[in-house]
Amino acid sequence: MAGMGQEDVRMVAEIIREVARSRAVLMVEHNLKVVEDICDHVTVLQRGEILAEGDYAAVAADPRPLWGLGLTPMPKASQEMRGKG
Protein backbone atom coordinates (compact mmCIF):
# COMPACT_ATOMS: atom_id res chain seq x y z
CA MET A 1 0.00 0.00 0.00
CA ALA A 2 2.98 2.17 -0.69
CA GLY A 3 2.19 5.73 -1.65
CA MET A 4 -1.32 5.63 -0.20
CA GLY A 5 -2.60 8.02 2.45
CA GLN A 6 -3.63 6.67 5.83
CA GLU A 7 -7.34 6.94 5.09
CA ASP A 8 -6.90 5.04 1.80
CA VAL A 9 -4.86 2.36 3.56
CA ARG A 10 -7.66 1.93 6.12
CA MET A 11 -10.30 1.61 3.37
CA VAL A 12 -8.30 -0.93 1.37
CA ALA A 13 -7.45 -2.89 4.53
CA GLU A 14 -11.16 -3.10 5.38
CA ILE A 15 -11.93 -4.38 1.86
CA ILE A 16 -9.21 -7.03 2.23
CA ARG A 17 -10.62 -8.08 5.64
CA GLU A 18 -14.09 -8.42 4.11
CA VAL A 19 -12.83 -10.52 1.19
CA ALA A 20 -10.74 -12.67 3.57
CA ARG A 21 -13.84 -13.76 5.48
CA SER A 22 -14.79 -16.12 2.65
CA ARG A 23 -11.54 -16.54 0.69
CA ALA A 24 -7.83 -17.02 1.13
CA VAL A 25 -5.90 -13.83 0.40
CA LEU A 26 -2.23 -13.65 -0.57
CA MET A 27 -0.62 -10.26 0.01
CA VAL A 28 2.81 -8.92 -0.75
CA GLU A 29 3.12 -5.96 1.59
CA HIS A 30 5.96 -4.02 3.20
CA ASN A 31 3.84 -1.85 5.49
CA LEU A 32 4.30 -3.84 8.68
CA LYS A 33 1.41 -2.12 10.47
CA VAL A 34 -0.93 -3.36 7.72
CA VAL A 35 0.60 -6.84 7.91
CA GLU A 36 0.15 -6.90 11.69
CA ASP A 37 -3.46 -5.70 11.47
CA ILE A 38 -4.66 -7.95 8.63
CA CYS A 39 -2.64 -11.15 8.43
CA ASP A 40 -3.25 -14.39 10.32
CA HIS A 41 -0.10 -15.95 8.88
CA VAL A 42 3.10 -14.22 7.75
CA THR A 43 5.92 -15.55 5.60
CA VAL A 44 9.07 -13.43 5.21
CA LEU A 45 10.97 -14.14 2.00
CA GLN A 46 14.34 -12.96 0.76
CA ARG A 47 15.37 -13.90 -2.78
CA GLY A 48 12.85 -16.75 -2.78
CA GLU A 49 14.05 -18.23 0.51
CA ILE A 50 11.75 -18.39 3.54
CA LEU A 51 13.40 -16.54 6.42
CA ALA A 52 10.57 -16.73 8.95
CA GLU A 53 7.00 -17.97 9.08
CA GLY A 54 4.13 -17.93 11.56
CA ASP A 55 1.73 -15.43 13.08
CA TYR A 56 2.88 -11.80 13.14
CA ALA A 57 3.95 -11.85 16.81
CA ALA A 58 6.11 -14.95 16.35
CA VAL A 59 7.76 -13.64 13.18
CA ALA A 60 8.36 -10.18 14.66
CA ALA A 61 9.89 -11.74 17.80
CA ASP A 62 12.35 -13.92 15.84
CA PRO A 63 15.54 -11.83 15.47
CA ARG A 64 17.60 -14.40 13.56
CA PRO A 65 16.64 -13.61 9.98
CA LEU A 66 14.86 -10.28 10.42
CA TRP A 67 17.71 -8.00 11.45
CA GLY A 68 19.17 -8.43 7.98
CA LEU A 69 16.01 -6.92 6.53
CA GLY A 70 16.06 -3.99 8.92
CA LEU A 71 12.97 -5.20 10.78
CA THR A 72 14.76 -5.54 14.12
CA PRO A 73 17.91 -3.91 15.50
CA MET A 74 21.15 -5.48 14.33
CA PRO A 75 22.65 -7.81 16.98
CA LYS A 76 25.55 -6.18 18.84
CA ALA A 77 28.08 -8.75 17.61
CA SER A 78 27.16 -8.01 13.99
CA GLN A 79 27.44 -4.25 14.59
CA GLU A 80 30.93 -4.70 15.98
CA MET A 81 31.95 -6.86 13.02
CA ARG A 82 30.83 -4.06 10.68
CA GLY A 83 32.66 -1.43 12.72
CA LYS A 84 29.45 0.19 13.99
CA GLY A 85 29.73 -0.86 17.64
N, C-alpha and C positions, 0 to 999 in steps of 0.2 A: 504494500500500500504506500510505497514510496511516492513522495510528491503530493500526497493528499493532505488536506486540512484535517484537523481533529474531528470536526463534525462529519465530514465525508467518511473518515475511517470508522467512526461509530455506526454510521448508516450501513456501510458495506459489511462490517462485522455482524450486525444484526441480521442482515440478509443471509450471510453464511451460516449463522446459528440456526436460522429457520430452515434452510435447505438441509443442514446436517441432522435435523430431527428424523428425517426419513431416508437419508442417503449417506453414503460414505463420501467424505470430502478430502481431497488431497490438496494441500496448500504448499506453495514455496513462498516463504515470507521471512524477512529479515527484521521486521519490527517486533522485538521480543515481547513488548507489552501486548500486542495483538495475539501473538502465539500463546502467551500465558493465559489470556482471557478466553480464547476460543478452543484451543486444542486439548483433546483428551490424551493423545499420544504424540510424542515428538521424536523425530529422527534427525540427528545432526550429521550432515554429509560434508566431506571435503574431498574433492576430486574423485567422486564416486565411491569413496570408502565411508562406511558408517563409523562415526566417532563416538556417538552416544545415542541411546534410545531409551524411552520410557515416558512416564508422565513428566510434565514440565518441571515440577519440584525436584524430581530425581535427576533429570538431565542438568538442570541449573546447579545442583549441588555437587556434581561430579567434576572436579577440577582437572582431571588427567588430560582429556583431549581439548577442553574448552578454552584454556588459557591461550592456546595457539591461535584461536580465532578472535581473541580480544573480548571474550564473553566473561572472563573472570580475571582477576589480577594475576600477573605472571608470578610463578613460584619464586621465592627469594633466591634459590640456588641457580635458577635459569637467568635471573637478572644479573647476578654476579658473574656468570659465565659470559654474558654479553657486555660486561663492563658498565652496567647500569646500577649496581648495588652500592 
